[in-house]
Amino acid sequence: MRQSPLVNAAAAHDKDTGTVGHAEVDVDTDAEVEPCAPGGSQSTAKKRGRSANWLPCEVVAAFLARQYIRSGSCSMRRLKSRRSAFRTTWKFYFALASVSYIVLLASLSPTRRATLAPRLTARNKTCWPIMVTVSSGVEDLFHNWMYWYNRLKPCHRLYVHAEDSRIHRSLQVIYDNHNFVLLSSEEDLHTNRGLRYGTIEYKSLMSRRPRDVMNVMKRFNLTKILFTDVDTVWLSDPAPFLLPGYDMIASVDAFTHQTPYFCGGFVAYMSTERTWELLQAWSKELQIQPQHNQPVLNKFIAQGRVQILALPSAQFPSGRLYFHQQRKDHAVVVHANFLQGTEAKTQELKRSLLWHVPGRYDHGKINNG
């Protein structure tokens, strides 16, 4: 308990002199002294305690805290709402773009559709069985074709059909441990020279085409196959342009009154009933009378026997478009047709920097010069 100082003051007043007498103060040294207020005396010091306005302050503080929390929750709700609106808008525009793309493709011609589809959709990675036929007269063209084909590092399975016994032996030696299936022909050409265009021997060789295609498809149980001439140059993989839903897909040599004249040197065959009927009828007519196979093929196509897709000429130009009209910008596969003779094809490919045969092949060795 706090104790006050004990003061004994005896004020003596000397009546004679009028002076104040001496005051004696006894201080308890063990007692606590209450501090005085600043600038004031000890008796005027105020005790500490809760302010009289504490209740209004608490109310105001609670109100402000509530407003702060409410404003924060509103911001979160606004953020969530904006995110939801963004997702909804994105889904709407994606669905609209998809529908527009489907409508666009449906309204285009098959040729234009084949041009746009590889650009607007994911590339078609489907591997195709590839078939080429080669004879001794076009051996160098085959080596050039193999250079460009291997340059693409394709996943396709390659079937090489040798038309004579000499080229069969030569390919076995040159392409030792080859990554293709080497097949021999049932009939030997008995010639090592290139066949002149339009001769009986040339027509007889061309008449084998549909029969050879059917034999390979049957033997290896293929559901589709892409046939290509060896005088083509593959600058890119043509697989993305080979769209499903057709019996045949072929490049175009020319258009007559908006009607495509198809090339028999670059054709994809699907194993459908209509395709087999066309191949059998085509082969039968060629066996009756050996002739150029391409006019007969276009005759059966014009009869509507198959559903065929025409490949775009910009990506699959003929020799006339690529070499004569210089339409080279978007070429995927270049065909050196409209050039008669192996020598003419070779020289044109060299002038266009599309020839990559380092020298003559002689039993697996390359002799430069």
Secondary structure, DSSP 8 states (H G I E B T S, - for coil): ------EE----B-TTT--B---EE---TTS------TTS-GGG-------TTHHHHHHHHHHHHHHHHHHHHHHHHHHHHHHHHHHHHHHHHHHHHHHHHHHHHHHS-HHHHHHHHHHHS-------EEEEEE-GGGHHHHHHHHHHHHHT----EEEEEESSHHHHHHHHHHTTT-SSEEEE-SS-----S---TTSHHHHHHHTTHHHHHHHHHHHTT-SEEEEE-TTEEESS--GGG--SS-SEEEEEEEEETTEEEEEEEEEEEE--HHHHHHHHHHHHHHHHS---HHHHHHHHHHTT-S-EEE--TTTS--HIIIIIS---TT-SEEE--S--SHHHHHHHHHHTT-----SEEETTEEE--
